[in-house]
């Protein structure tokens, strides 16, 4: 199955074969083959050639949040059928709300927004400390903060809703 992944303003073309561990990734720099392995608590290991990339993946209403090297990246994945429908006008692009969830268990170090704040895609919402690293959880798209469900100092579980956007 072929997919498009929008990651931090960049578009990747993915093709997953067979058992979902064998994949091809096409980027503007070229094409690579690799494998993806899921481990416990949302940890994934992607092997592309000699590179090994380890990160944490949490599903959201609009896609996923991937935490890699202490930074959270919103990722929107679209399959061929949805992409074709969108191009034909059968779906709308853009973000209108959603939730930001903890990609892993951790400690809330800072909350950078309050209800009513207007935010743009990529705006820092919450700083989460996990595994001795600070993770900047950002807005997956433009919107208004509807709810903030955590405060600095709170311990959170993986998948816990931190901020609700509309």
N, C-alpha and C positions, 0 to 999 in steps of 0.2 A: 504494500500500500504506500502511496506517495503522500507526503505531508509538506506543508509550509510552516515554518516556525519563525515568528517575529520575536527577536530577542534584542532588547535595548536599542531599538531603531535599525537593526540589521535583519535581513531576511535570509533564512537558510532553507534549502530544499533538502528534504529527508526522504529516504525510501527504506522501508523496513521489510525484510524478507522473512519468510518462514516463521520461526519460533520467536520472533521479536528481539532476539539477541544479535542477529546479523543485520547490519544496516549500512547504508551509503549516505554520506553527507556531502552535499554540493554547496560550496560557498563561492563568493566572488573570486577567491584565490585558487579555486580548483576543487577537485573531487577526492574524497577519501573514503575508504571502507573501514569499518570498525565493528565493535561489539558494545552492547550496553547490558550491564548486569545490575539487578536490583538487590540490595542488601536490606538489613533490618532498619526500621524507623525512618524510612524515606531516603536512605542513602543510596546513591547510584554511582557506578563507576563506568565511565565511557573510555574505551580504548580506541584511539585513532592512530594507526601506525605505531610509532614509538611513544606517542603521548598518552598519558593516563590522566584523566580529568575526573576528580571526585567531587560530588556536590550533593546537596539535599534538595528534594523536590516535594512540594506540597501543592495539591490541587486547589484551585480557587474557582469561583463562579465563572470567571472569564478565561481561564487557562491554568497556568501554573506559576508558582514562584520558585525559582531555582537559586539556592544560596551556594555561591562559589567564591572561595578565597575571601570570605567575610562580607561579601556584597550580595544583596538580594536583587535578582533580575526577574521582572515580570515576563512571562513567555506565553504567547498566544499561538496555539497549534491548530491548523486548519487542514482537513483532509481534502482530497481532490474534489469530491462531490460538493462539499460546502463552499469551496473556493469557486467552483463553476457557478453555483447558485448565486453567490455574492456578485460575481461578474455580470450575471444576467439580471441583477436587480432584485434577487430573491432574499437578500439579507442586507442588513445595515452594517456599515463599518463604524468603528468608534466605540468609546466606552461611556456608559451611562450608569455608573454605580458599581456596586459589588462590595466585597469584603476583603480585608487584608488579614491573613491568618499567620500565626507563628509557624515558620517552616520547620522548627525543631523546638524541643524544650529549652527554656532559658530564663533569664532575668531581664526584665524591662529596665533599661538604664535611663531612657528619656522618652518622653512623648512630646512631639514637636508640633502637634495640631490640637485644636479644640473644636467642638461642634459648631457648625456654621462657617468654618474656614473654607474658602475656595482653594482648591489645589490643582496643580497641573500634573500631567504625567511625569513621573520621576521625582516628584517632591518627597522629601524625607518626612515620614510619618512617625515611625517608632524606631528607636535604637534598641536592639535585642542582643544581650550578651549570651553567647552559647559556646561551650568548649573553649573558653578563654579568648574568644574573638568577638568583636563588636560587629553586628550585622545591621546595616541601614535598610530598613524595610520601607519601600517607596510606593507611591501611588501608581497603580497599573494604568491609570488614565486620568483625564481631567474630570473634576466633579466637586461636590461639596461634602464636607465631613458631616455625616448625620449623627454618628455615635462614636465615642471613644470608650472602649470597654476595659481599659487597663490604665494603670498609673505607674510612675517610676517606682521601682522597688518590688513590683509584683512578679511572682514566679508564674510562668505560663507553660502550658503543655503544647506539644506539637498539634497543629490544626486548630488551636483555640483562636476565636475571632478577636482581633485586637482593635480594628477600626472598621466602621461601616461607612461607605461612600454612597452618594446618590447623584 
